[in-house]
């Protein structure tokens, strides 16, 4: 055995400036050279290949990536409020009235529906589960709505209720990722990021994409649901809190006043600009923009997030309580944010996973509580937007990531009533911003198991939302990994559902 070399505690681990330059040169590749050779053969060849796309981005776009941009198409809406009931609300108990299912309540499910079917939790031969709740018709359109949502039912003439949505995912996280990023796995850009990438924001002192959470936890898909993915990170969603500090760590540290903060940011900007000149990484521009936005948000965010400024009557309408982290508060905040020019506001409310394993997740005890939490504030949001002249230009969407089964789950012999995950049909509704109000679109079979008419896919829904905002879902792309990435996926099958539009 060779003798061990004694440790050298004072060995030099840093490099002199000249050595740094040598190391930098050694790290260069042909790709680095061609990128930096602005007047060389590589640059000429690249310019010839890129053609008209070789032009540099406008300076204003570089310095202000969230600046408002003109839409590609005539726009019906300028903002979106997406109300996501995380866990999958049971459509049979809320919007999809099935008297035949009630008639066959607790009878064995037809065998033909179970052949080749997979369920996350149902075992053996399940029994059909008719809703225990009464349905009635509402509005001039006569839409059927459950007694669990009496306030929401007052606004059916503003809604297009789509009962024929389908997905190809039956677990929460992949289904939520598919809905919001176009892929059932993490890594893609979220819908709000695509929209702010395409349109920017109308208020440069606030984020273009804001996320609000209630129900005690994040949605199952996690923060990937508002990630910018492969898009520049300036377009990612900013999670705000309705309780405590609106945004964590955005305030100045103790002992640092605003003037010193400004001087620090100016120095940091100069350092980042030097890094940009050296390496040309576009994320450096994003970093500069985010520091500047954070500085502006220190003033603007606390003001817009303070719902105590609202009249007592408005707070009462929503059922909001200043300082509480509730869905009602978040609905009121959503109105305040779009009123101030925020482009996309995403609300996630956890607690809709009604499996029936106990009183805490069944459709008899738990579901009425969840409906009571959202019914009043959603109705107040629609009424408030309409009264302020904002509903015509704000697209409001309500729904979950998939549907629930027409059968009782009865996991482990549970006697509580509940429904398993079901991808073959579920209900969402849309209102405002170019939507044909008073419309009931699509239909499921008599047991509410499969779509019988006018099937709508997740990419169809995504394409329709983008179209309403003036974005061409097939032309809104971002080059990544050699492909023109799109929210709606790589095929031309997704289509705008014009039947839902005015």
Secondary structure, DSSP 4 states (H G I P E B T S, - for coil): -PPPPPP-TT---S--HHHHHHHHHHH--HHHHHHH-TTSHHHHHHHHHHGGGGSPPPHHHHH-TTB----SS--S-SEEEEEEEET---GGGTT---HHHHHTTTSBPPHHHHTT---SS--SS-BB---SS-EEEETTTTEEEEGGGHHHHTTGGGEEEEEEEE-S--SHHHHHHHHHHSSSSTTSPPHHHHHHHHH-BS-TTS-SEEEEEESSS--TTGGGGG--TTS-GGGS-EE--SSSSSSTT-SPPTT--HHHHHHHHHHHHHHHHHHHHHH--HHHHHHHHHHHHHHHHHHHHHHHT-GGGS-HHHHHHHT--TT---HHHHHHHHHHHHHTT-SEEEEEEE------SSTTSSTTTHHHHHHHHHHHHHHHHHHHHHHTT-GGGEEEEEE-SSEE-SB---GGG--S----EE-S-EEEEEESTTB-TTEEE-EE-TTSSSEEE--EEHHHHHHHHHHHTT--TTT--EEETTEEE-TT-SSS-----GGGB-
